[in-house]
Amino acid sequence: MEHLTVHHLVPRQHSKRKKQEPGETINICSACHRQIHVLFDNKLLAKELNSLEKLSNEPQIQKFLAWVRKQDPGKRISVHR
């Protein structure tokens, strides 16, 4: 993928409220980033899916990754619930 976005493993909304540092981030494609936020709310992301390993092992993300890998990297991918 050419264009990567920064994903905060613990959503900034949670770290700002507690006046904590934003925490670890990962670089992912925009389609994957949008799909993560469509599928999961920030509370679940902060508590249960707060690492690359946990996100990668989530069945809904695995299914999306298998599909998105087959897509044209130059095309904007639509995400759906």
Sequence and secondary structure as in RCSB ss.txt:
>XXXX:A:sequence
MEHLTVHHLVPRQHSKRKKQEPGETINICSACHRQIHVLFDNKLLAKELNSLEKLSNEPQIQKFLAWVRKQDPGK
RISVHR
>XXXX:A:secstr
   EEEEESS HHHHHHTT     EEEEEHHHHHHHHHHS HHHHHHT  SHHHHHH HHHHHHHHHHTTS TTS
      
